[in-house]
Amino acid sequence: MAYQEIIDKYYPAGSRLRDIYIRHCRAVADLALDIAKGKNLDISFCEIEEAAMLHDIGIFLTDATGIGCHGKEPYILHGILGAKILRTEGFDEKYARVSERHTGTGITNEDIVNQSLPLPLTGSYMPETTLERLICYADKFYSKSGDMQRKPIELVIKSMERISPSSLQRFRLLQEEFGV
């Protein structure tokens, strides 16, 4: 199944949420592709685009009314929910893992405990592959609310600082790797 088919299935044409979803994912895809080209990363451009376009597929199941999501689950679960959808729909596991591991700069079991996050301690929520890290990094530059323009690095850093010192540290490592 092509990524557009699953987007069409879960995000109806003409809906505000679809417009937000497509705009956000397209921006993340474009940045990730630019980084991959500039860094000469050994990842297929098709894989990068597909991963970026699918990384947030689970947001519709969450309660984030500000962006048109009227589900019941906490927003922090959107990656896990998206991974479940992608696995159920028969997508390659690499795309499910991107969805599962792109939130923040990854989420450790220590983060789950220290921040009382509603995530199971049994999963792996840290980006491991270059593709996972690339999408995680590119995603930090685009919000799904407000003007949806690319955030300056200073705002991304402040956002990571607010989450935790370890999130900021992990972001700095991604910044060293992908350098935007």
C-alpha positions, 0 to 999 in steps of 0.5 A: 500500500502506498502512503497516500492510500493510508492517509486517504483512509484515515484523513478524509479529503476536505477536513481541517485535520487532513490539511494540517497533517499533509502540510506538517508531514510534507514540511518534515519530508522536504527538510529530511530530504534536503538533509539527506541530500546535503549529508549524502546519507545512504538512505533511499529518498523514497524511504525518507519521503514515505517515513516522513509522510507516515510518522504522525499517522496515529494523531487522529486517535488522540485528544488534541482538539487544537489541531482537529484531533478528536480521539480519546488517547493522550497525544503522547501516544500518537507514535505508538498508535501510528505504529500499530496502524502501520503494522496492521496495514502491512507496512514495512516495520521500519516505518512503524518504528519511525512512528513509534520513535520520533516523539520528542528526541526519543523517550527513554524508560527513565523519561516515562517514569520521571515525567509520569508519561502514559506509555508502556515501559515495555517498548523502545521509543528511542530512534536507532537507525539513521532513518528514525533519527533523521525523521525525529530530527526534522520533525522538531522544526515543524509544529502542527499548530500556529503558522506551521512555518519552520522554527528557528533552531533557538526555538527548537532548543528552548522546546527541548530544554522545557522537556528535560535536560536529557531531551536537549542533550539528545537533540544536540547529538541529532544536531551534530549528526544532521547539522541544520 
